Amino acid sequence: MTLSQDLRLRIVNMVKSGASRRQAAAHFEVSVKSAIRFAKQFDTQGHVEAKKGRLRKSRLDPYREDILAWIEQTPDLTLLELCERLAQAHGLKTATSTLDDWLRAQGLSYKKNGTRQRTRTRRCSSGPGRLAASARLAQR
């Protein structure tokens, strides 16, 4: 878990005021290794900001255009149907949860509740669904 910027600075300030790194760690109830790392980072870099995480590539990224095109053509596809299309077109077997996570990372939500959709009247025009509209925005 990432410690707050404020806590990191308080640890560094305590070390700079003469306390040992171990004493600062005990005082703020953090690991000794963290206190040592914060003090060293401040000495070498002049700040104690948390490192930015790397963006992980998904194995679905190469098929982004196809997935978005399928959604554009048929906005009411289910996640299972999208997974089946990926398997047929590219030989890629993936779980629906993986595809759902990837769609969310692309800024697309994919909620579908067939039972409720059949019993409700549609509130908006009969244009493409929200996911198709989201897919068009993601392509820009």
N, C-alpha and C positions, 0 to 999 in steps of 0.2 A: 504494500500500500504506500502511496506517495505521501510524504509528510508535507505539511503546509509550509509555504515560504516563510511565514512569521516564525514558526518553530525552528526552522533551519537557521534563521538569522539569530534567534535567541541563543541557540547552541553555539554558534560561531562567536557571538559577543561574549558569552561566558568564558569560552576558551581564550579569547583575546584579552580578557580581564585578568587572566592568570590561572584559571582553573584548568585541570588536566582534561583531556578528552573523555577519559573514563568518568571523571566526576560530573562533567556536563551530561554525559549519557545517563548516568544514574539519576541525576537531578530531574531531567526531563523524561525519564522512563523510555528511552530509545536504546537501540543496540549500540554497543561500543563501536562497531564497524561503521554504522551510519554517522556517528559523531566524528569519527576520524575522516570519513569520506567528505563530509560537509566542510570541515576545517581545511582539508587539503584542497578541495575545489575552490574555496574562497581565496586561499593563498595563491593558487595558480591562475585562476580565471577571473577573480574579482567579484564573483557572484555565487549564489547557491541555488540557482533555478534548477528545477527538475529537467532531466533530459527528455527530449521529444521522442516519442515512440516511432518506430519505423512503420511505414504503411506496408501491410502484407498483401502480396498478390494472391488472387484467387485463381483456382484452375478454371473458373468460369469466365474470367476476363477475356480470353481469346474469342469467346462465342457471344460477346456482348451485343454486337450488331444483329446477329440472328435472333437472340432472345427478345430484344426490343422490337424487331420486325414482327415476330410471331405475336407478341402482345398487341402490337399496332393492328395487325390483321384480324386477330380474334381476341378482343379485350376480356372475354369471360373465360379464358383458359384457366384451368386449375393448376396448382403447383405440380400435381402428379402428371397432368398432361404435358406441361412444359418439360418435366424430367424425361417423359417418354419421347418427346420430340428430340431432346438432346441425345438420347441413347440411339435413336434411329438415324438421325442426321450425322452425328459425329462419333458415335460409339462411346459416348461419355455417360457412365452411370453415376448418378448423384442422388443424394437424399433430398427430399422435399425441404427439410430443415436447412440444408446447405444452400439451396436455391433461395429460400426465404431470407436467409441472412444476407446473401449476395444482393438480392433486390433491395433490401433495406439499406445496405451500404451504398447502393446506387441512388438512394433518395426516393425509392419507389415503395409504396406500401401495397400489400397484396392481401387484402382481407376479402374473404368471400364466404358468405353464409347463405347457401342456396335455399334453405328452408325459409328464412326470414325474407329473402329477396322475392320469393314467390308470393308471399302473403301480403307484402306491402305494395302500395302503388308507388310508382316512380315520381319523385318530386321534381326532377329536372327534365330537360328535353330528351328526346330519344337519340342523342348523339352518342359518340363513343364513351365508354366507361371512364372512370377516374384514372384507372391504371394506364389506359391508352394515352390519355392526356398527359399523365406524368412521364410516360415513355417518350413522348414527343419533346417534352421539356428537357429530359435527360440527354437527348441526342444533340441538343444545341450546344 
